[in-house]
Amino acid sequence: MIQRICVYCGSSGQVSPSYLTEAAALGRLFAEQQITLVYGGANVGSMGAMADACLAAGGEVIGVMPKGLEEKEVAHQGLTELHIVADMHQRKAMMADLADAFIALPGGMGTLEELFEALTWAQLEFHGKAIGVLNSQGYFSQLLAFLSHAAAEGFMHERHVGLLLEDSSAPGLLEKLRNYQPQQQSKWW
């Protein structure tokens, strides 16, 4: 059962307003479905839009932010819980430990780095949690195609491409996360 989902997303406010709207809609959906949001703890960009919407709809939000980013990302002071940790490694580890599943929204290098760490951990069977991307406006389509290309070239197994779930709608993605069954394998490659 999925009770807490870690969402990786951007802190930039320089994006199309449609991305902020979609982040807010996901936050509201979490509150409606009584899913606790676990995220990076900022009050700006997609992070802030999502957290604010979840809180406004009565949801619970847990933020995790490294001390060094507390001022740069502008820590959200209205969260259910805000954990200030020493560094990015502790941030990612705590977010992963708190979550039952992962979602990446459109974002930049930090979002992709966090997403790929969660995927690598799943590939190595460090966890069996569902991981998905909200493919808003086709944002992740080229990334998904690249993963298939990497598998076709032999750099990863095709079954590991399937570790990354995808949907263009938040309700559809949540349903896929709920129905996910970890792959049973005797060897990671």
VOBA-1610 file (N, C-alpha, C; in pm, whole numbers, padded with zeros to 5 digits, always signed):
BEGIN
Met+00084-00119+00000Met+00000+00000+00000Met+00088+00125+00000Ile+00055+00218-00085Ile+00134+00341-00096Ile+00071+00449-00009Gln+00146+00490+00093Gln+00098+00596+00182Gln+00180+00723+00169Arg+00306+00709+00128Arg+00395+00824+00111Arg+00467+00811-00022Ile+00467+00920-00099Ile+00537+00922-00227Ile+00637+01035-00226Cys+00760+01002-00265Cys+00866+01102-00282Cys+00854+01158-00423Val+00846+01291-00433Val+00837+01356-00564Val+00962+01439-00587Tyr+01030+01412-00697Tyr+01144+01491-00741Tyr+01094+01592-00843Cys+01125+01718-00822Cys+01083+01821-00918Cys+01168+01946-00899Gly+01146+02045-00983Gly+01231+02162-00988Gly+01194+02273-00891Ser+01294+02357-00865Ser+01274+02475-00780Ser+01271+02603-00863Ser+01290+02590-00994Ser+01294+02708-01080Ser+01154+02765-01103Gly+01145+02896-01094Gly+01020+02965-01127Gly+01020+03016-01270Gln+01123+02983-01347Gln+01137+03033-01484Gln+01080+02937-01587Val+00985+02854-01545Val+00928+02754-01635Val+00788+02798-01678Ser+00736+02730-01777Ser+00600+02757-01822Ser+00503+02739-01705Pro+00408+02831-01689Pro+00310+02818-01580Pro+00234+02685-01583Ser+00226+02622-01699Ser+00153+02494-01707Ser+00220+02387-01623Tyr+00353+02390-01611Tyr+00422+02293-01527Tyr+00391+02316-01379Leu+00381+02442-01339Leu+00346+02474-01201Leu+00202+02432-01171Thr+00115+02451-01269Thr-00025+02410-01254Thr-00035+02259-01236Glu+00042+02183-01315Glu+00039+02037-01305Glu+00098+01990-01172Ala+00202+02060-01123Ala+00260+02025-00993Ala+00157+02048-00882Ala+00086+02159-00890Ala-00018+02189-00791Ala-00130+02086-00796Ala-00168+02044-00916Ala-00274+01943-00930Ala-00231+01811-00866Leu-00103+01776-00880Leu-00054+01654-00816Leu-00060+01668-00664Gly-00023+01784-00613Gly-00031+01807-00468Gly-00173+01792-00416Arg-00269+01848-00487Arg-00411+01834-00447Arg-00456+01689-00453Leu-00413+01618-00556Leu-00451+01477-00571Leu-00396+01395-00454Phe-00274+01423-00412Phe-00218+01354-00296Phe-00306+01377-00173Ala-00345+01501-00150Ala-00429+01531-00034Ala-00562+01457-00043Glu-00624+01460-00161Glu-00753+01393-00180Glu-00742+01243-00155Gln-00629+01183-00193Gln-00612+01038-00178Gln-00536+01001-00051Gln-00517+01099+00035Gln-00450+01080+00164Gln-00312+01016+00149Ile-00239+01067+00051Ile-00100+01027+00029Ile-00012+01140+00083Thr+00082+01106+00169Thr+00175+01206+00221Thr+00280+01236+00115Leu+00301+01364+00090Leu+00402+01410-00004Leu+00536+01422+00067Val+00638+01359+00012Val+00776+01371+00057Val+00851+01439-00057Tyr+00919+01549-00030Tyr+00986+01622-00138Tyr+01103+01702-00080Gly+01166+01783-00163Gly+01287+01854-00127Gly+01276+01971-00033Gly+01156+02012+00005Gly+01139+02111+00110Gly+01137+02257+00071Ala+01145+02290-00058Ala+01148+02430-00100Ala+01008+02487-00117Asn+01000+02621-00113Asn+00871+02687-00135Asn+00867+02763-00266Val+00954+02727-00360Val+00961+02793-00491Val+00947+02691-00603Gly+00916+02739-00722Gly+00905+02655-00840Gly+00797+02548-00826Ser+00819+02438-00896Ser+00724+02327-00890Ser+00714+02271-00749Met+00827+02272-00678Met+00826+02223-00539Met+00726+02302-00456Gly+00734+02433-00461Gly+00645+02517-00381Gly+00500+02506-00424Ala+00477+02503-00556Ala+00339+02493-00606Ala+00274+02363-00559Met+00349+02254-00567Met+00296+02124-00527Met+00270+02119-00376Ala+00367+02163-00297Ala+00352+02158-00151Ala+00238+02249-00105Asp+00231+02369-00159Asp+00125+02462-00119Asp-00014+02405-00150Ala-00028+02346-00268Ala-00158+02290-00306Ala-00196+02172-00218Cys-00100+02088-00187Cys-00127+01973-00101Cys-00170+02020+00038Leu-00097+02115+00094Leu-00130+02167+00226Leu-00266+02236+00227Ala-00293+02316+00125Ala-00420+02388+00117Ala-00539+02294+00109Ala-00516+02174+00052Ala-00623+02075+00040Ala-00629+01983+00162Gly-00550+02014+00265Gly-00554+01935+00388Gly-00459+01819+00394Gly-00363+01814+00302Gly-00268+01703+00298Gly-00150+01721+00389Glu-00073+01615+00402Glu+00050+01617+00482Glu+00169+01624+00388Val+00267+01710+00427Val+00385+01730+00343Val+00510+01726+00429Ile+00604+01641+00389Ile+00733+01629+00457Ile+00842+01678+00363Gly+00918+01777+00407Gly+01028+01830+00329Gly+01161+01788+00388Val+01259+01766+00300Val+01395+01731+00342Val+01491+01820+00264Met+01568+01901+00335Met+01655+01997+00269Met+01792+02001+00335Pro+01899+02001+00254Pro+02032+02015+00311Pro+02055+02156+00363Lys+02132+02167+00468Lys+02161+02296+00530Lys+02213+02396+00427Gly+02298+02352+00336Gly+02356+02440+00237Gly+02259+02497+00136Leu+02140+02437+00124Leu+02039+02486+00030Leu+01924+02557+00099Glu+01928+02562+00228Glu+01816+02619+00305Glu+01781+02760+00259Glu+01881+02841+00232Glu+01854+02979+00187Glu+01839+02987+00035Lys+01918+02910-00041Lys+01912+02915-00188Lys+01777+02867-00241Glu+01728+02755-00188Glu+01601+02700-00235Glu+01483+02755-00156Val+01511+02831-00056Val+01410+02893+00029Val+01321+02787+00094Ala+01364+02741+00209Ala+01293+02635+00280Ala+01150+02676+00312His+01059+02585+00287His+00916+02606+00314His+00893+02595+00464Gln+00839+02698+00523Gln+00821+02699+00669Gln+00683+02652+00715Gly+00595+02617+00621Gly+00459+02578+00659Gly+00430+02430+00646Leu+00533+02347+00638Leu+00514+02204+00614Leu+00472+02129+00740Thr+00418+02011+00720Thr+00386+01922+00831Thr+00515+01888+00907Glu+00620+01857+00831Glu+00754+01831+00887Glu+00857+01887+00790Leu+00962+01949+00845Leu+01076+01993+00764Leu+01202+01942+00831His+01276+01859+00760His+01401+01803+00811His+01517+01875+00743Ile+01604+01936+00821Ile+01725+01997+00768Ile+01838+01898+00794Val+01904+01855+00686Val+02009+01754+00695Val+02142+01814+00651Ala+02249+01739+00668Ala+02384+01791+00643Ala+02415+01811+00495Asp+02370+01718+00409Asp+02411+01726+00268Asp+02310+01655+00178Met+02340+01658+00047Met+02250+01598-00051Met+02239+01446-00034His+02346+01382+00007His+02341+01236+00027His+02240+01201+00136Gln+02244+01276+00245Gln+02147+01251+00353Gln+02006+01285+00307Arg+01993+01392+00228Arg+01860+01430+00177Arg+01799+01316+00097Lys+01873+01266-00001Lys+01819+01162-00087Lys+01792+01033-00010Ala+01881+00999+00082Ala+01861+00877+00161Ala+01737+00889+00249Met+01717+01004+00313Met+01601+01022+00400Met+01472+01022+00318Met+01473+01091+00204Met+01354+01094+00120Met+01317+00953+00075Ala+01418+00875+00035Ala+01393+00737-00009Ala+01341+00651+00105Asp+01399+00667+00223Asp+01355+00588+00338Asp+01211+00620+00378Leu+01172+00747+00363Leu+01038+00789+00403Leu+00930+00747+00304Ala+00969+00717+00181Ala+00872+00697+00073Ala+00843+00551+00043Asp+00722+00527-00006Asp+00680+00396-00055Asp+00693+00385-00207Ala+00709+00500-00274Ala+00720+00506-00420Ala+00780+00641-00457Phe+00817+00656-00585Phe+00881+00777-00634Phe+00812+00827-00760Ile+00805+00960-00773Ile+00758+01024-00895Ile+00856+01136-00929Ala+00888+01148-01058Ala+00962+01265-01105Ala+00868+01348-01191Leu+00862+01476-01161Leu+00794+01573-01246Leu+00899+01636-01336Pro+00859+01709-01439Pro+00958+01779-01519Pro+01050+01863-01430Gly+01178+01855-01458Gly+01278+01927-01380Gly+01411+01924-01450Gly+01513+01976-01384Gly+01646+01987-01442Gly+01741+01879-01394Met+01868+01914-01385Met+01971+01816-01352Met+01950+01751-01215Gly+01910+01829-01117Gly+01890+01772-00984Gly+01778+01669-00984Thr+01669+01700-01052Thr+01557+01607-01062Thr+01600+01478-01131Leu+01673+01492-01241Leu+01718+01374-01315Leu+01817+01292-01234Glu+01905+01359-01162Glu+02003+01287-01079Glu+01933+01205-00972Glu+01834+01266-00908Glu+01758+01194-00804Glu+01681+01077-00864Leu+01618+01100-00977Leu+01543+00994-01045Leu+01634+00877-01081Phe+01750+00906-01138Phe+01839+00798-01180Phe+01901+00725-01062Glu+01921+00793-00951Glu+01968+00721-00834Glu+01863+00621-00786Ala+01737+00663-00781Ala+01628+00572-00741Ala+01618+00454-00838Leu+01632+00481-00968Leu+01627+00374-01068Leu+01745+00278-01053Thr+01864+00332-01029Thr+01981+00247-01011Thr+01964+00158-00889Trp+01913+00215-00780Trp+01889+00135-00660Trp+01789+00023-00689Ala+01687+00052-00770Ala+01590-00052-00806Ala+01655-00159-00893Gln+01738-00117-00989Gln+01807-00212-01077Gln+01895-00305-00995Leu+01961-00252-00894Leu+02050-00331-00810Leu+01975-00404-00698Glu+01843-00390-00697Glu+01754-00452-00599Glu+01782-00406-00456Phe+01822-00278-00443Phe+01833-00219-00309Phe+01696-00184-00255His+01599-00167-00345His+01459-00148-00306His+01370-00203-00417Gly+01243-00225-00384Gly+01146-00274-00481Gly+01031-00177-00498Lys+01058-00049-00476Lys+00953+00054-00482Lys+00927+00098-00626Ala+00803+00134-00653Ala+00764+00181-00785Ala+00822+00320-00811Ile+00861+00343-00937Ile+00920+00470-00978Ile+00850+00511-01107Gly+00803+00636-01112Gly+00735+00682-01233Gly+00768+00825-01267Val+00744+00859-01392Val+00756+00998-01437Val+00619+01045-01484Leu+00585+01167-01445Leu+00465+01231-01497Leu+00507+01300-01626Asn+00474+01238-01737Asn+00523+01283-01867Asn+00439+01399-01921Ser+00436+01506-01844Ser+00361+01626-01879Ser+00413+01684-02010Gln+00322+01704-02103Gln+00354+01766-02231Gln+00467+01694-02304Gly+00480+01564-02279Gly+00584+01484-02343Gly+00725+01515-02294Tyr+00735+01576-02177Tyr+00865+01621-02125Tyr+00968+01508-02118Phe+00927+01390-02078Phe+01021+01278-02060Phe+01028+01184-02181Ser+00959+01215-02288Ser+00954+01122-02402Ser+01091+01091-02459Gln+01176+01191-02474Gln+01310+01167-02529Gln+01396+01086-02431Leu+01376+01109-02301Leu+01449+01031-02201Leu+01407+00884-02208Leu+01279+00859-02220Leu+01230+00721-02231Leu+01284+00654-02357Ala+01290+00729-02466Ala+01346+00676-02590Ala+01495+00646-02573Phe+01566+00732-02502Phe+01708+00709-02477Phe+01731+00581-02398Leu+01649+00556-02297Leu+01664+00434-02218Leu+01645+00311-02306Ser+01548+00316-02395Ser+01528+00204-02488Ser+01649+00189-02580His+01705+00302-02622His+01826+00299-02706His+01943+00237-02629Ala+01960+00276-02503Ala+02069+00219-02421Ala+02054+00069-02407Ala+01931+00022-02393Ala+01907-00122-02385Ala+01937-00189-02519Ala+01895-00127-02628Ala+01920-00185-02760Ala+02070-00194-02790Glu+02147-00102-02734Glu+02292-00102-02754Glu+02364-00192-02653Gly+02290-00254-02561Gly+02348-00349-02468Gly+02404-00289-02339Phe+02379-00161-02315Phe+02432-00098-02194Phe+02344-00120-02072Met+02226-00169-02094Met+02137-00206-01985Met+02042-00312-02036His+01982-00385-01946His+01889-00490-01986His+01753-00427-02015Glu+01683-00480-02113Glu+01552-00427-02151Glu+01454-00428-02034Arg+01463-00529-01947Arg+01369-00535-01835Arg+01387-00416-01740His+01508-00357-01739His+01531-00243-01651His+01469-00114-01707Val+01445-00110-01836Val+01371+00003-01893Val+01232+00006-01831Gly+01177-00112-01806Gly+01043-00125-01747Gly+01036-00085-01601Leu+01150-00058-01538Leu+01146-00009-01400Leu+01088+00131-01391Leu+01094+00205-01501Leu+01044+00342-01502Leu+00905+00346-01563Leu+00807+00367-01478Leu+00668+00378-01522Leu+00644+00518-01576Glu+00546+00531-01663Glu+00520+00661-01727Glu+00373+00678-01753Asp+00325+00800-01733Asp+00189+00836-01771Asp+00184+00987-01787Ser+00094+01034-01872Ser+00081+01179-01891Ser-00021+01241-01795Ser-00091+01156-01719Ser-00186+01208-01621Ser-00149+01161-01481Ala-00169+01247-01384Ala-00137+01212-01245Ala-00221+01094-01196Pro-00353+01092-01219Pro-00431+00976-01173Pro-00385+00846-01238Gly-00353+00851-01367Gly-00305+00732-01436Gly-00173+00683-01380Leu-00082+00777-01350Leu+00048+00739-01295Leu+00032+00679-01156Leu-00053+00738-01073Leu-00075+00682-00939Leu-00129+00540-00947Glu-00217+00515-01042Glu-00271+00380-01059Glu-00160+00282-01098Lys-00070+00324-01187Lys+00042+00238-01226Lys+00135+00212-01108Leu+00159+00313-01026Leu+00244+00295-00909Leu+00181+00193-00814Arg+00050+00204-00794Arg-00019+00112-00703Arg-00016-00032-00752Asn-00020-00050-00883Asn-00024-00185-00941Asn+00114-00244-00968Tyr+00218-00169-00943Tyr+00355-00215-00972Tyr+00393-00336-00886Gln+00454-00432-00951Gln+00508-00549-00883Gln+00657-00554-00911Pro+00742-00555-00808Pro+00887-00561-00833Pro+00923-00685-00913Gln+01021-00669-01000Gln+01067-00781-01080Gln+01149-00876-00994Gln+01123-01003-01011Gln+01202-01105-00942Gln+01310-01151-01038Gln+01434-01140-00996Gln+01544-01181-01082Gln+01655-01236-00995Ser+01731-01327-01051Ser+01840-01387-00975Ser+01969-01309-00995Lys+01973-01223-01094Lys+02094-01148-01124Lys+02051-01011-01175Trp+02120-00904-01135Trp+02076-00770-01177Trp+02103-00741-01322Trp+02192-00810-01386Trp+02213-00789-01529Trp+02158-00903-01601
//
